[in-house]
Amino acid sequence: MAKDNKINSIKISHVVINIGVGQSGEPLEKAKIIIEEICGQKPVQTYAKKAIRELGIHEGAPIGVKITLRKQLATDVLKKLLIAKTNKISRKSFDATGNLSFGIAEHIEIPGIKYNPEFGIWGMDVSVALERMGYRVKKRKTRTSVVGQKQRVTNADAINFAQKELGVEIEN
C-alpha cells in the first residue's frame, strides 16, 4: 500500500476508559469524580448483566463507570495515559483486528493527577479502537456494507501506528 494515500492512513476511532468498582454507592461516586478529573467529561454508569451471589452483586445494579472519548480529546487523553505506562505496551495488548487495550494500576501515575486520601487509589482499563477511512460503511444506518480486507486494520498495522504516531515502545 502507498504510504502517501490518505485513504490508507489509520486514525483513533475512540478511547474507552472503564473503572470497575463492583458495588454501588459512595465508591461509585468516587470513581466518577476520578474519571471526570482525568477526562474533563461526565462518565456513565455500567450495570451488572447478571447476578453473582458470592460477590453480592444483583442483576441491573450499578457496578462501574466508563467514558468514551473521540477525536482530538481521545488522542490527548490517550497520550497522558500512555505516559502513566512509561510509553511501553506489551505486544499481547493488541488484538487481531487492530485494537489496543491496557490497564493502569494506579490513577495517580497519570500526569496532572494528584493523590487525594479522600478518594483513594483506583485502577482502570483503557481500550483504543483504530480504524481507516471508509470504515463507516459498516456502522451507518442505511445501506450497511462489509469493510474490504484492505481497509481493515491488522495487528501489525496497529503496532506500527502505536510506534510511529503515539511513540509507544512495544515489549514482547
Z-matrix of the N, CA and C atoms (Angstrom, degrees):
N
C 1 1.445
C 2 1.528 1 109.62
N 3 1.307 2 114.80 1 144.28
C 4 1.459 3 119.92 2 179.74
C 5 1.521 4 109.69 3 -73.85
N 6 1.329 5 115.75 4 136.12
C 7 1.459 6 120.54 5 -176.49
C 8 1.525 7 112.30 6 -76.08
N 9 1.335 8 118.02 7 -26.54
C 10 1.454 9 120.76 8 -177.69
C 11 1.531 10 113.14 9 -87.20
N 12 1.320 11 118.08 10 -1.47
C 13 1.451 12 121.41 11 -179.81
C 14 1.529 13 110.01 12 -78.41
N 15 1.328 14 116.99 13 119.20
C 16 1.466 15 122.82 14 -176.03
C 17 1.531 16 111.86 15 -64.59
N 18 1.313 17 117.02 16 -30.49
C 19 1.462 18 121.47 17 -179.56
C 20 1.524 19 110.99 18 -63.47
N 21 1.307 20 118.08 19 -32.51
C 22 1.466 21 121.85 20 -177.17
C 23 1.525 22 113.69 21 -87.47
N 24 1.333 23 117.20 22 -3.73
C 25 1.466 24 118.69 23 -178.62
C 26 1.527 25 110.47 24 -72.33
N 27 1.325 26 115.77 25 144.62
C 28 1.467 27 122.16 26 -178.21
C 29 1.523 28 108.50 27 -97.83
N 30 1.324 29 115.85 28 143.06
C 31 1.467 30 120.60 29 177.10
C 32 1.530 31 109.26 30 -136.75
N 33 1.326 32 115.17 31 164.55
C 34 1.458 33 120.98 32 177.34
C 35 1.522 34 108.09 33 -81.61
N 36 1.316 35 116.64 34 119.74
C 37 1.460 36 121.34 35 178.01
C 38 1.524 37 109.85 36 -75.19
N 39 1.321 38 116.66 37 -54.94
C 40 1.462 39 120.98 38 177.31
C 41 1.529 40 110.51 39 -162.71
N 42 1.319 41 114.78 40 160.57
C 43 1.460 42 122.79 41 177.73
C 44 1.526 43 106.89 42 -123.70
N 45 1.332 44 116.66 43 129.08
C 46 1.463 45 121.79 44 178.62
C 47 1.525 46 108.30 45 -114.44
N 48 1.336 47 115.94 46 126.58
C 49 1.461 48 121.95 47 176.36
C 50 1.514 49 107.45 48 -112.33
N 51 1.338 50 116.66 49 127.34
C 52 1.452 51 122.31 50 -174.68
C 53 1.529 52 110.12 51 -128.47
N 54 1.338 53 115.62 52 133.37
C 55 1.463 54 120.99 53 171.10
C 56 1.524 55 106.41 54 -119.27
N 57 1.316 56 116.50 55 114.30
C 58 1.458 57 121.57 56 177.35
C 59 1.516 58 109.45 57 -90.23
N 60 1.324 59 117.12 58 111.58
C 61 1.459 60 121.85 59 -176.30
C 62 1.527 61 110.85 60 -88.97
N 63 1.326 62 116.69 61 -41.86
C 64 1.461 63 120.86 62 179.73
C 65 1.509 64 114.28 63 92.33
N 66 1.333 65 117.12 64 -6.74
C 67 1.458 66 120.48 65 178.42
C 68 1.522 67 109.09 66 -155.46
N 69 1.314 68 115.94 67 160.99
C 70 1.459 69 120.03 68 179.40
C 71 1.527 70 108.84 69 -96.50
N 72 1.314 71 115.52 70 -179.59
C 73 1.455 72 120.33 71 177.57
C 74 1.512 73 112.94 72 97.74
N 75 1.322 74 115.79 73 -143.69
C 76 1.454 75 122.34 74 -173.99
C 77 1.537 76 113.49 75 -62.24
N 78 1.355 77 119.96 76 -43.12
C 79 1.471 78 118.61 77 178.43
C 80 1.538 79 112.37 78 -60.03
N 81 1.315 80 117.02 79 -35.81
C 82 1.461 81 121.01 80 179.39
C 83 1.531 82 110.72 81 -65.78
N 84 1.326 83 116.84 82 -39.86
C 85 1.461 84 121.32 83 178.18
C 86 1.531 85 111.00 84 -66.11
N 87 1.316 86 117.02 85 -37.05
C 88 1.468 87 121.04 86 177.72
C 89 1.525 88 110.53 87 -65.35
N 90 1.335 89 116.65 88 -41.40
C 91 1.465 90 120.69 89 178.44
C 92 1.525 91 110.99 90 -64.01
N 93 1.334 92 117.53 91 -37.11
C 94 1.470 93 121.09 92 177.00
C 95 1.518 94 110.88 93 -61.04
N 96 1.325 95 116.29 94 -43.88
C 97 1.463 96 120.54 95 -178.92
C 98 1.524 97 110.64 96 -65.16
N 99 1.332 98 117.31 97 -38.26
C 100 1.470 99 121.30 98 178.96
C 101 1.527 100 110.31 99 -62.38
N 102 1.335 101 117.36 100 -46.90
C 103 1.477 102 120.11 101 -179.56
C 104 1.521 103 110.66 102 -65.55
N 105 1.329 104 118.05 103 -39.14
C 106 1.464 105 120.63 104 177.36
C 107 1.525 106 110.66 105 -61.77
N 108 1.325 107 117.12 106 -38.13
C 109 1.453 108 121.54 107 179.73
C 110 1.530 109 111.05 108 -66.69
N 111 1.321 110 117.31 109 -36.80
C 112 1.463 111 121.69 110 -178.83
C 113 1.527 112 111.41 111 -74.07
N 114 1.341 113 116.97 112 -44.94
C 115 1.464 114 121.58 113 -170.60
C 116 1.521 115 115.00 114 -103.09
N 117 1.323 116 117.22 115 -24.80
C 118 1.459 117 119.48 116 -177.12
C 119 1.520 118 113.21 117 80.46
N 120 1.317 119 117.73 118 12.99
C 121 1.461 120 122.01 119 177.27
C 122 1.513 121 109.41 120 -131.49
N 123 1.337 122 115.40 121 161.06
C 124 1.450 123 120.71 122 -178.14
C 125 1.536 124 110.68 123 -83.88
N 126 1.346 125 117.85 124 127.59
C 127 1.466 126 120.39 125 179.59
C 128 1.530 127 111.71 126 -82.90
N 129 1.329 128 116.03 127 170.33
C 130 1.463 129 122.21 128 175.37
C 131 1.531 130 108.59 129 -111.68
N 132 1.323 131 115.36 130 157.48
C 133 1.458 132 120.00 131 179.02
C 134 1.518 133 110.05 132 -83.94
N 135 1.328 134 115.79 133 150.34
C 136 1.456 135 121.05 134 171.14
C 137 1.519 136 107.66 135 -110.96
N 138 1.320 137 116.15 136 149.40
C 139 1.453 138 121.65 137 -173.54
C 140 1.520 139 110.61 138 -120.37
N 141 1.332 140 115.96 139 151.80
C 142 1.463 141 121.79 140 179.92
C 143 1.523 142 109.78 141 -68.55
N 144 1.320 143 117.01 142 132.32
C 145 1.460 144 121.38 143 178.99
C 146 1.518 145 111.88 144 -80.43
N 147 1.339 146 116.21 145 -29.07
C 148 1.458 147 119.83 146 178.60
C 149 1.527 148 109.37 147 -146.60
N 150 1.308 149 115.68 148 161.56
C 151 1.460 150 121.55 149 -179.02
C 152 1.529 151 110.21 150 -81.95
N 153 1.328 152 115.80 151 138.73
C 154 1.462 153 122.08 152 174.59
C 155 1.518 154 106.20 153 -123.97
N 156 1.303 155 115.74 154 102.54
C 157 1.451 156 121.77 155 -171.97
C 158 1.531 157 113.14 156 -62.30
N 159 1.344 158 116.48 157 -41.13
C 160 1.458 159 120.93 158 -178.06
C 161 1.527 160 112.61 159 -61.69
N 162 1.317 161 117.17 160 -32.25
C 163 1.453 162 121.76 161 -178.85
C 164 1.526 163 112.85 162 -95.47
N 165 1.316 164 117.29 163 -4.80
C 166 1.462 165 121.23 164 -179.68
C 167 1.514 166 113.33 165 72.72
N 168 1.338 167 116.79 166 28.85
C 169 1.459 168 121.51 167 -179.69
C 170 1.524 169 109.17 168 -101.34
N 171 1.326 170 116.08 169 129.21
C 172 1.457 171 121.85 170 179.48
C 173 1.520 172 109.80 171 -101.48
N 174 1.325 173 116.19 172 149.41
C 175 1.461 174 120.80 173 178.17
C 176 1.525 175 109.63 174 -61.32
N 177 1.335 176 116.50 175 132.05
C 178 1.458 177 121.90 176 179.02
C 179 1.518 178 114.25 177 85.46
N 180 1.327 179 118.23 178 -2.12
C 181 1.465 180 121.19 179 179.50
C 182 1.533 181 110.00 180 -77.21
N 183 1.346 182 118.69 181 140.71
C 184 1.465 183 119.94 182 177.03
C 185 1.524 184 110.25 183 -69.02
N 186 1.341 185 116.70 184 127.54
C 187 1.473 186 120.16 185 -176.15
C 188 1.525 187 113.64 186 -130.48
N 189 1.320 188 118.56 187 0.88
C 190 1.454 189 119.75 188 -179.33
C 191 1.513 190 111.73 189 -169.30
N 192 1.341 191 115.09 190 176.68
C 193 1.460 192 121.37 191 176.46
C 194 1.525 193 108.68 192 -134.26
N 195 1.328 194 115.19 193 150.51
C 196 1.467 195 120.06 194 177.99
C 197 1.512 196 109.38 195 -148.29
N 198 1.311 197 114.97 196 161.79
C 199 1.455 198 120.89 197 176.97
C 200 1.527 199 107.94 198 -144.15
N 201 1.322 200 116.38 199 142.09
C 202 1.458 201 122.41 200 177.30
C 203 1.519 202 108.15 201 -112.22
N 204 1.320 203 115.97 202 125.73
C 205 1.464 204 122.04 203 -179.34
C 206 1.511 205 109.48 204 -113.91
N 207 1.322 206 116.31 205 141.96
C 208 1.459 207 121.81 206 179.76
C 209 1.529 208 110.40 207 -131.46
N 210 1.308 209 116.25 208 166.88
C 211 1.462 210 125.71 209 175.25
C 212 1.525 211 112.49 210 58.89
N 213 1.331 212 117.66 211 -139.00
C 214 1.461 213 121.86 212 -173.45
C 215 1.519 214 112.59 213 -67.46
N 216 1.327 215 117.46 214 -35.85
C 217 1.463 216 120.54 215 178.74
C 218 1.528 217 110.97 216 -61.26
N 219 1.325 218 116.77 217 -38.14
C 220 1.465 219 121.06 218 178.23
C 221 1.525 220 110.43 219 -62.23
N 222 1.310 221 117.54 220 -43.53
C 223 1.460 222 121.53 221 -179.72
C 224 1.528 223 111.09 222 -66.03
N 225 1.340 224 117.01 223 -43.22
C 226 1.462 225 120.98 224 -178.53
C 227 1.525 226 111.56 225 -64.11
N 228 1.328 227 116.89 226 -46.64
C 229 1.459 228 120.85 227 -179.45
C 230 1.526 229 110.47 228 -67.59
N 231 1.340 230 117.19 229 -38.82
C 232 1.461 231 120.46 230 179.05
C 233 1.525 232 111.45 231 -60.82
N 234 1.315 233 117.62 232 -40.57
C 235 1.459 234 120.59 233 178.92
C 236 1.524 235 111.20 234 -64.18
N 237 1.349 236 117.40 235 -37.25
C 238 1.465 237 120.47 236 175.86
C 239 1.527 238 110.79 237 -65.44
N 240 1.334 239 116.39 238 -41.16
C 241 1.459 240 120.67 239 -179.10
C 242 1.528 241 111.41 240 -67.97
N 243 1.323 242 117.05 241 -34.31
C 244 1.463 243 120.35 242 178.30
C 245 1.526 244 111.42 243 -69.49
N 246 1.323 245 117.21 244 -30.93
C 247 1.465 246 120.16 245 175.77
C 248 1.521 247 109.62 246 -63.63
N 249 1.338 248 116.97 247 -35.98
C 250 1.467 249 120.87 248 177.28
C 251 1.532 250 111.02 249 -63.89
N 252 1.321 251 117.05 250 -27.22
C 253 1.471 252 122.04 251 176.73
C 254 1.529 253 111.40 252 -93.66
N 255 1.320 254 117.94 253 13.00
C 256 1.474 255 125.44 254 -176.73
C 257 1.532 256 111.90 255 53.69
N 258 1.320 257 115.96 256 34.71
C 259 1.471 258 123.57 257 178.99
C 260 1.521 259 113.27 258 52.91
N 261 1.328 260 116.77 259 32.28
C 262 1.466 261 121.47 260 176.68
C 263 1.522 262 108.56 261 -124.70
N 264 1.334 263 115.17 262 128.29
C 265 1.457 264 120.85 263 179.66
C 266 1.523 265 108.51 264 -133.68
N 267 1.312 266 116.40 265 141.97
C 268 1.454 267 121.93 266 179.06
C 269 1.525 268 110.35 267 -71.86
N 270 1.310 269 115.81 268 149.20
C 271 1.463 270 121.42 269 176.62
C 272 1.538 271 110.57 270 -62.64
N 273 1.338 272 116.36 271 -27.14
C 274 1.465 273 121.23 272 179.99
C 275 1.530 274 112.45 273 -71.35
N 276 1.324 275 117.92 274 -11.78
C 277 1.464 276 121.99 275 179.99
C 278 1.526 277 112.13 276 -75.26
N 279 1.326 278 117.81 277 -13.75
C 280 1.466 279 122.35 278 -179.70
C 281 1.519 280 109.27 279 -97.64
N 282 1.332 281 117.74 280 133.58
C 283 1.459 282 119.85 281 177.44
C 284 1.530 283 110.16 282 -96.95
N 285 1.316 284 116.52 283 -179.54
C 286 1.468 285 122.05 284 -174.62
C 287 1.527 286 112.67 285 -69.34
N 288 1.332 287 117.82 286 -24.20
C 289 1.465 288 120.91 287 -177.08
C 290 1.522 289 112.54 288 -98.15
N 291 1.327 290 117.70 289 15.45
C 292 1.452 291 120.42 290 173.30
C 293 1.508 292 115.86 291 85.15
N 294 1.310 293 118.12 292 18.60
C 295 1.459 294 120.50 293 176.56
C 296 1.519 295 109.60 294 -98.00
N 297 1.310 296 116.48 295 160.98
C 298 1.449 297 122.78 296 -174.70
C 299 1.519 298 108.57 297 -133.59
N 300 1.327 299 117.72 298 133.22
C 301 1.461 300 122.09 299 178.08
C 302 1.517 301 109.60 300 -138.42
N 303 1.312 302 115.42 301 140.80
C 304 1.463 303 121.11 302 176.32
C 305 1.517 304 109.22 303 -153.61
N 306 1.312 305 115.23 304 164.71
C 307 1.448 306 120.61 305 -179.61
C 308 1.514 307 111.13 306 -117.39
N 309 1.325 308 115.02 307 152.69
C 310 1.457 309 121.67 308 174.88
C 311 1.520 310 106.28 309 -119.39
N 312 1.323 311 116.60 310 121.35
C 313 1.459 312 121.10 311 -173.83
C 314 1.524 313 112.45 312 -71.99
N 315 1.315 314 117.82 313 -38.55
C 316 1.460 315 121.58 314 -177.53
C 317 1.523 316 109.67 315 -134.00
N 318 1.320 317 116.60 316 125.04
C 319 1.461 318 119.84 317 -176.78
C 320 1.524 319 112.69 318 -67.69
N 321 1.319 320 117.93 319 -18.34
C 322 1.465 321 119.99 320 -178.67
C 323 1.530 322 112.20 321 -74.04
N 324 1.330 323 117.85 322 -7.91
C 325 1.462 324 121.68 323 175.82
C 326 1.532 325 111.56 324 -76.06
N 327 1.335 326 117.05 325 -16.59
C 328 1.462 327 121.94 326 -178.24
C 329 1.531 328 108.24 327 -74.02
N 330 1.342 329 118.38 328 131.34
C 331 1.467 330 120.42 329 -179.43
C 332 1.536 331 111.45 330 -60.03
N 333 1.322 332 115.51 331 137.15
C 334 1.456 333 121.08 332 178.66
C 335 1.519 334 114.38 333 89.75
N 336 1.322 335 117.81 334 -5.14
C 337 1.463 336 121.94 335 179.73
C 338 1.524 337 108.07 336 -105.34
N 339 1.320 338 115.72 337 126.06
C 340 1.461 339 120.47 338 -179.43
C 341 1.521 340 109.76 339 -105.41
N 342 1.319 341 115.03 340 152.36
C 343 1.465 342 121.21 341 178.98
C 344 1.524 343 110.12 342 -72.60
N 345 1.326 344 115.33 343 130.95
C 346 1.453 345 122.40 344 175.42
C 347 1.525 346 106.86 345 -123.83
N 348 1.347 347 118.48 346 113.45
C 349 1.467 348 120.10 347 -176.75
C 350 1.526 349 113.10 348 -60.87
N 351 1.316 350 117.05 349 -20.91
C 352 1.466 351 121.20 350 178.98
C 353 1.534 352 111.23 351 -67.00
N 354 1.352 353 117.27 352 -32.98
C 355 1.464 354 121.77 353 -177.53
C 356 1.516 355 113.25 354 -96.83
N 357 1.324 356 118.17 355 -26.37
C 358 1.449 357 120.49 356 -177.54
C 359 1.515 358 111.64 357 82.56
N 360 1.329 359 116.04 358 -161.06
C 361 1.463 360 122.09 359 -179.26
C 362 1.518 361 108.76 360 -116.30
N 363 1.325 362 116.05 361 132.41
C 364 1.461 363 122.23 362 -177.52
C 365 1.521 364 110.43 363 -122.38
N 366 1.322 365 115.84 364 143.22
C 367 1.454 366 122.13 365 172.31
C 368 1.521 367 109.05 366 -101.38
N 369 1.308 368 116.43 367 161.67
C 370 1.469 369 119.25 368 -179.08
C 371 1.521 370 111.48 369 -150.55
N 372 1.316 371 114.36 370 158.76
C 373 1.462 372 122.23 371 176.11
C 374 1.521 373 108.23 372 -107.26
N 375 1.322 374 116.98 373 138.65
C 376 1.455 375 122.70 374 179.59
C 377 1.524 376 108.30 375 -123.28
N 378 1.328 377 117.11 376 126.74
C 379 1.462 378 122.43 377 176.78
C 380 1.524 379 108.89 378 -121.59
N 381 1.320 380 116.05 379 132.28
C 382 1.454 381 122.11 380 -178.55
C 383 1.524 382 108.54 381 -120.61
N 384 1.331 383 116.73 382 125.41
C 385 1.467 384 121.68 383 177.49
C 386 1.529 385 108.50 384 -103.65
N 387 1.327 386 116.34 385 128.05
C 388 1.454 387 122.28 386 178.35
C 389 1.522 388 109.54 387 -108.95
N 390 1.342 389 115.95 388 148.55
C 391 1.462 390 119.84 389 178.79
C 392 1.522 391 110.21 390 -153.21
N 393 1.322 392 114.22 391 163.46
C 394 1.465 393 121.59 392 173.93
C 395 1.516 394 108.32 393 -104.97
N 396 1.320 395 115.78 394 166.03
C 397 1.467 396 119.73 395 175.32
C 398 1.526 397 109.60 396 -60.85
N 399 1.314 398 116.33 397 145.04
C 400 1.455 399 120.74 398 179.67
C 401 1.514 400 112.95 399 94.03
N 402 1.328 401 117.41 400 -4.56
C 403 1.468 402 120.61 401 -178.94
C 404 1.521 403 111.89 402 -72.31
N 405 1.332 404 116.28 403 -16.02
C 406 1.456 405 121.78 404 -179.36
C 407 1.534 406 112.68 405 -62.23
N 408 1.326 407 118.20 406 -24.33
C 409 1.464 408 120.45 407 -177.98
C 410 1.527 409 111.46 408 -60.43
N 411 1.306 410 117.35 409 -24.90
C 412 1.461 411 121.67 410 178.78
C 413 1.535 412 111.94 411 -76.75
N 414 1.341 413 116.45 412 -29.58
C 415 1.461 414 121.26 413 -173.34
C 416 1.525 415 115.13 414 -101.99
N 417 1.323 416 118.68 415 -14.63
C 418 1.461 417 119.81 416 -175.16
C 419 1.527 418 111.77 417 -65.99
N 420 1.336 419 116.28 418 161.62
C 421 1.468 420 120.68 419 -174.59
C 422 1.522 421 112.87 420 -77.10
N 423 1.321 422 117.12 421 -42.15
C 424 1.459 423 119.61 422 -179.07
C 425 1.521 424 110.62 423 -107.23
N 426 1.307 425 115.46 424 144.91
C 427 1.459 426 123.79 425 177.73
C 428 1.529 427 112.39 426 52.86
N 429 1.328 428 116.26 427 51.73
C 430 1.459 429 118.63 428 175.70
C 431 1.525 430 109.50 429 -64.52
N 432 1.306 431 115.46 430 152.87
C 433 1.452 432 120.55 431 -176.69
C 434 1.525 433 109.15 432 -145.71
N 435 1.307 434 114.83 433 169.64
C 436 1.452 435 121.02 434 179.60
C 437 1.525 436 108.96 435 -85.24
N 438 1.303 437 116.94 436 138.48
C 439 1.463 438 121.57 437 176.26
C 440 1.523 439 107.63 438 -77.61
N 441 1.322 440 116.08 439 129.77
C 442 1.457 441 120.71 440 -178.74
C 443 1.517 442 112.84 441 -63.91
N 444 1.304 443 116.38 442 155.14
C 445 1.462 444 122.22 443 -177.03
C 446 1.526 445 112.24 444 -58.71
N 447 1.331 446 117.70 445 -37.46
C 448 1.456 447 120.99 446 -179.31
C 449 1.524 448 112.47 447 -71.38
N 450 1.335 449 118.04 448 -22.59
C 451 1.459 450 121.52 449 -179.59
C 452 1.522 451 113.36 450 -89.27
N 453 1.312 452 117.67 451 -9.54
C 454 1.462 453 120.41 452 178.97
C 455 1.522 454 110.06 453 -77.32
N 456 1.336 455 114.92 454 147.88
C 457 1.469 456 120.64 455 177.94
C 458 1.517 457 107.93 456 -89.91
N 459 1.319 458 116.72 457 124.14
C 460 1.458 459 121.31 458 179.55
C 461 1.531 460 109.82 459 -93.86
N 462 1.305 461 115.24 460 173.37
C 463 1.459 462 121.53 461 177.88
C 464 1.522 463 110.62 462 -59.60
N 465 1.313 464 117.30 463 -46.12
C 466 1.468 465 121.72 464 -179.26
C 467 1.531 466 111.40 465 -64.59
N 468 1.344 467 116.72 466 -38.47
C 469 1.465 468 120.67 467 177.62
C 470 1.530 469 110.88 468 -63.15
N 471 1.332 470 116.62 469 -42.16
C 472 1.466 471 121.10 470 -179.14
C 473 1.522 472 111.07 471 -65.98
N 474 1.324 473 117.46 472 -41.52
C 475 1.458 474 121.21 473 178.53
C 476 1.530 475 110.24 474 -64.20
N 477 1.321 476 116.86 475 -42.76
C 478 1.459 477 121.89 476 178.22
C 479 1.529 478 110.85 477 -62.36
N 480 1.333 479 117.66 478 -42.95
C 481 1.461 480 122.69 479 178.37
C 482 1.529 481 110.54 480 -61.65
N 483 1.321 482 117.10 481 -45.30
C 484 1.466 483 121.37 482 -178.59
C 485 1.521 484 110.98 483 -63.23
N 486 1.315 485 117.26 484 -38.65
C 487 1.465 486 120.49 485 179.86
C 488 1.521 487 111.56 486 -69.58
N 489 1.330 488 117.23 487 -46.74
C 490 1.462 489 120.52 488 -174.09
C 491 1.529 490 113.00 489 -80.21
N 492 1.315 491 117.86 490 -48.48
C 493 1.465 492 121.19 491 -173.30
C 494 1.525 493 113.63 492 -84.96
N 495 1.333 494 117.63 493 -35.50
C 496 1.457 495 120.81 494 -175.88
C 497 1.519 496 112.84 495 -102.94
N 498 1.329 497 117.79 496 -10.09
C 499 1.461 498 121.33 497 179.38
C 500 1.511 499 113.60 498 70.06
N 501 1.334 500 116.52 499 32.93
C 502 1.460 501 121.71 500 -177.56
C 503 1.517 502 110.08 501 -88.98
N 504 1.329 503 116.25 502 140.25
C 505 1.461 504 121.87 503 174.29
C 506 1.532 505 107.14 504 -96.96
N 507 1.325 506 117.29 505 127.89
C 508 1.457 507 122.60 506 -176.48
C 509 1.528 508 109.38 507 -93.75
N 510 1.341 509 115.80 508 127.14
C 511 1.450 510 121.69 509 177.49
C 512 1.520 511 109.09 510 -103.75
N 513 1.314 512 116.87 511 152.97
C 514 1.466 513 120.17 512 178.73
C 515 1.464 514 112.57 513 -87.31
